[in-house]
Amino acid sequence: MATEIILPKLGFSVNEAILTEWMVPDGGAVEKGQLLYTMESEKSVQEVEAPADGTLKIIKEAGETYEVGTVIGELV
């Protein structure tokens, strides 16, 4: 069963953020708690950890702005 990687809400008024960098390549092995990607809003930059073990399937490319709640990848 795949685990969706969702762009989280960084603050009350933040509705979108830039996915700045994937720390693991597409198809790479990931362990729960490992740094997975970085994201940036107008107020902060945040590193996000993997929610589970698995193989990363990147759905959304880095360098683009996405709405909070967008599925940006999966761990399968």
N, C-alpha and C positions, 0 to 999 in steps of 0.2 A: 504494500500500500504506500503510495507517494505522500510525502509531507510537503504541503504548499509553503513557499517562502513568500510572505506578504510584506509589502512596504509598510512599516509601522508608523503610527502617529507620534511625532516628536514633541508636540505641545498642543495646548488647547486651540490655538488659532492657526496651526499649521495644517494645510490641506493638500500640499504637494511637496515633493523633495526631489533632489537630483541623486540618482544612483551614480555615485562617483567612480567606484571601482569594485570589481569582483576580485576577491583575494584568492579564489580557487578557480582554475580553468573549467570550462564546460567539459563534463565527463570525469572530473576529478573526484577522488575519494574524499569524503568529509567525515569528521568525527564531531559528535555533539559537543558544543562549547567552543569549537574552533572558530577563529575569525573568518567570516564568510564574505562580507561586503562592507563598504562604507557608503554613507549617504549624507547629504548636506541640505539643510534648509536655510532660510535667511537668518536664522538665529543660532544654528549650531551644526557641528559635524559629528557624526556618530559612527562608531564601528559596531557592527551587528554580528552576533555569534550564531552558529548553526543550531537549530532547535532539535536536531536528531542526527543520527549517523546515516550515511547513504552516499549515493553518487549524484553529483550536482548536474542538473539539467537547467541551463540558463534559458529563460524565456524572454526577458527584456535586457537589452544591451546597456552597458554603462555609458555615462555621458549624457543621458537624456533625463528629462523631468517627468515624473509619474505622480498620479494621484495616490494619496494614502489609501491603503487597502488593495492596491494593484498586486496581482500575483506576478512576481518577477522571476521566480524559479521554482524548482521542485527538487526534493531529495528522494530518489527512488532506490 
